[in-house]
Amino acid sequence: MLPTITAFEASPDRGRGLARDMPVRWALEEVGQPYHVRLVSFAAMKQAAHRTLHPFGQIPTYEEGDLAMFESGAIILHIAQYHAGLLPSDTGARARAITWMFAALSSVEPLIVQRESAMHSERDKAWYTQRMPLVEDRIRSRLYELSMRLGAADWLDGAFSAGDLLMVQVLRRLSGSDLLHVYPNLSNYVTRAEARPAFKRAFDAQLAVFTASHEVNLQT
């Protein structure tokens, strides 16, 4: 039985490959696992049927036989543990790759999401012009630390892993800003990952959903 993931019927990221189903698609493509996608509307996401899969009414979810999961990081860890290609076989290297998965989602992404939230919901507030430089300084500090650790290496710890997949997906959220370009090795890191065939397949699949929904909206 092929796994089934859920994705936005009309993604708010406008086809940029930033929605939460993107890294799950990417992980499945990396390990060569075919999958089904069930598209859900914003209204359906909040209904009881979807909340049985995702209690917070979001995407993605992952179903495989009797197993139902939510949270993209947990889903990717599950995929990586049961399919070769995203975690090293060596015990120590495997543990380090998982550590980088948590670092991406716990140490780097929250700062970037903070910036996005401020830009979307606080731009009209009196404190916005004072707060944003502080938010971006925290991001710069974390990017500097990450840049120093990556150095001249292609990937964070030897071969490409689920840790790189999640870290790159997090860094891609800075596209359109100048924050990442200060660190050429991080910019190149992202570009290198985006050149992977599995990334391209996942990106194209998500973009196709946006393109189809956009065309429907134009016709209506």
C-alpha positions as MATLAB code, in Angstrom:
seq = 'MLPTITAFEASPDRGRGLARDMPVRWALEEVGQPYHVRLVSFAAMKQAAHRTLHPFGQIPTYEEGDLAMFESGAIILHIAQYHAGLLPSDTGARARAITWMFAALSSVEPLIVQRESAMHSERDKAWYTQRMPLVEDRIRSRLYELSMRLGAADWLDGAFSAGDLLMVQVLRRLSGSDLLHVYPNLSNYVTRAEARPAFKRAFDAQLAVFTASHEVNLQT';
ca = [
       0.000    0.000    0.000;
       1.424    3.363   -1.030;
       1.589    6.093    1.622;
      -0.782    9.036    1.258;
       0.106   12.571    2.269;
      -2.128   15.620    2.432;
      -1.361   18.978    0.844;
      -3.082   22.320    0.336;
      -5.713   22.347   -2.380;
      -4.709   25.983   -2.958;
      -1.308   26.607   -1.388;
      -0.715   30.060    0.132;
       2.960   29.908   -0.874;
       1.993   30.532   -4.523;
       4.033   27.640   -5.885;
       7.346   28.512   -4.218;
       7.731   25.081   -2.630;
       7.533   26.377    0.934;
       4.371   24.644    2.150;
       4.885   21.931    4.746;
       4.157   19.075    2.369;
       7.220   20.051    0.300;
       9.917   18.475    2.534;
       7.807   15.334    2.896;
       7.480   15.073   -0.884;
      11.222   15.680   -1.167;
      12.037   12.951    1.359;
       9.819   10.445   -0.444;
      11.451   11.341   -3.754;
      14.941   10.964   -2.259;
      14.237    7.403   -1.101;
      12.359    6.465   -4.277;
       9.051    5.808   -2.530;
       5.948    6.444   -4.687;
       3.077    8.109   -2.842;
      -0.428    9.445   -3.206;
      -1.436   13.033   -2.446;
      -4.852   14.008   -1.135;
      -5.551   17.712   -1.561;
      -7.547   19.427    1.174;
      -9.190   22.842    1.268;
      -8.729   25.294    4.125;
     -12.280   24.575    5.228;
     -11.784   20.794    5.164;
      -8.598   21.120    7.218;
     -10.663   22.357   10.161;
     -13.293   19.631    9.961;
     -13.425   16.637   12.288;
     -12.386   14.138    9.619;
      -9.069   15.900    9.023;
      -8.528   16.700   12.695;
      -8.520   12.980   13.476;
      -5.315   12.910   11.413;
      -3.941   16.310   12.432;
      -5.325   17.660   15.727;
      -4.235   21.205   14.859;
      -6.033   21.234   11.516;
      -2.944   21.682    9.341;
      -0.967   19.821    6.682;
       0.775   17.552    6.001;
      -0.480   14.254    7.297;
       0.907   10.853    6.402;
      -1.034    7.608    6.211;
       0.449    4.200    5.539;
      -1.705    1.185    6.338;
      -2.818    1.548    9.966;
      -0.246    4.263   10.638;
      -1.355    7.913   10.649;
       1.107   10.721   11.422;
       1.331   14.496   11.432;
       4.207   17.020   11.743;
       6.587   17.136    8.793;
       9.712   16.533   10.874;
       8.302   13.376   12.444;
       7.080   12.142    9.063;
      10.505   12.673    7.485;
      12.224   10.901   10.365;
       9.860    7.938    9.874;
      10.581    7.860    6.140;
      14.331    8.093    6.742;
      14.299    5.301    9.317;
      12.457    2.844    7.103;
      14.027    3.661    3.719;
      17.674    3.853    2.755;
      19.059    7.140    1.510;
      18.407    9.792    4.145;
      20.220    8.481    7.226;
      23.712    6.959    7.409;
      24.089    3.337    8.465;
      26.845    4.199   10.961;
      25.292    4.682   14.406;
      27.172    7.864   15.262;
      26.654    9.501   11.874;
      22.983    8.528   12.024;
      22.599   10.203   15.410;
      24.313   13.353   14.147;
      22.041   13.514   11.095;
      18.983   13.286   13.361;
      20.494   16.005   15.543;
      20.674   18.294   12.497;
      17.011   17.552   11.767;
      16.096   18.821   15.229;
      18.482   21.770   14.893;
      16.791   22.870   11.674;
      13.321   22.801   13.206;
      14.169   23.942   16.740;
      17.191   26.257   16.487;
      16.911   27.868   13.056;
      13.331   27.809   11.797;
      11.627   29.518   14.801;
      13.699   32.676   14.263;
      12.812   32.765   10.571;
       9.121   32.144   11.256;
       9.223   34.971   13.807;
      10.355   37.307   11.050;
       7.617   36.093    8.693;
       4.963   36.578   11.378;
       6.171   40.106   12.080;
       6.137   40.978    8.372;
       2.624   39.623    7.857;
       0.840   40.716   11.017;
       2.838   43.502   12.681;
       3.833   45.764    9.802;
       1.209   48.334   10.795;
       2.214   48.366   14.470;
       4.156   51.231   16.008;
       6.919   48.932   17.195;
       7.516   47.219   13.840;
      10.448   49.359   12.648;
      12.193   48.883   15.984;
      11.479   45.178   16.368;
      12.380   43.949   12.885;
      16.124   44.778   13.109;
      16.277   42.818   16.373;
      14.529   39.832   14.807;
      16.841   39.891   11.794;
      19.945   40.260   13.970;
      19.011   37.034   15.755;
      18.670   35.316   12.378;
      22.046   36.674   11.237;
      23.666   35.354   14.392;
      22.263   31.880   13.823;
      23.216   31.943   10.138;
      26.767   32.960   11.044;
      27.036   29.997   13.411;
      25.641   27.640   10.796;
      27.953   29.064    8.135;
      30.979   28.548   10.355;
      29.988   24.939   10.998;
      29.336   24.144    7.339;
      32.583   25.756    6.193;
      33.646   24.531    2.758;
      31.801   21.222    3.029;
      29.004   20.255    0.676;
      26.754   18.971    3.464;
      26.519   19.315    7.224;
      28.004   15.950    8.167;
      29.428   13.889    5.327;
      26.844   12.737    2.791;
      23.501   14.440    2.175;
      21.000   13.420    4.857;
      17.571   14.207    6.258;
      19.339   16.839    8.354;
      20.392   18.677    5.211;
      16.964   18.258    3.669;
      15.235   19.975    6.580;
      17.933   22.612    7.048;
      17.798   23.606    3.386;
      14.011   23.728    3.422;
      14.166   26.049    6.435;
      16.779   28.294    4.797;
      14.673   28.498    1.645;
      12.148   30.484    3.681;
      14.623   33.381    3.483;
      14.346   33.558   -0.310;
      13.577   37.096   -1.359;
      15.619   38.583    1.480;
      19.311   39.492    1.587;
      19.932   37.675    4.851;
      21.268   34.460    3.331;
      23.430   36.096    0.644;
      25.819   37.432    3.286;
      26.992   33.834    3.675;
      27.972   32.501    0.229;
      28.595   28.986    1.527;
      24.999   28.829    2.810;
      23.608   30.226   -0.444;
      25.612   27.626   -2.354;
      24.451   24.947    0.072;
      20.827   25.740   -0.738;
      21.517   25.916   -4.484;
      23.310   22.573   -4.349;
      20.363   20.920   -2.634;
      17.847   22.475   -5.029;
      19.806   20.938   -7.912;
      19.127   17.432   -6.623;
      16.761   15.533   -8.946;
      14.565   14.514   -5.997;
      14.109   18.151   -4.982;
      13.181   19.117   -8.514;
      10.567   16.357   -8.743;
       9.032   17.374   -5.418;
       9.061   21.069   -6.326;
       7.473   20.451   -9.713;
       4.762   18.299   -8.145;
       3.850   21.000   -5.650;
       4.032   23.724   -8.292;
       1.650   21.741  -10.504;
      -0.978   21.836   -7.750;
      -0.692   25.610   -7.460;
      -0.786   26.064  -11.240;
      -3.924   23.936  -11.540;
      -5.712   25.745   -8.700;
      -4.677   29.130  -10.125;
      -6.071   28.232  -13.532;
      -9.360   27.145  -11.954;
      -9.597   30.463  -10.110;
      -9.004   32.372  -13.341;
     -11.775   30.424  -15.086;
     -14.220   31.122  -12.289;
];
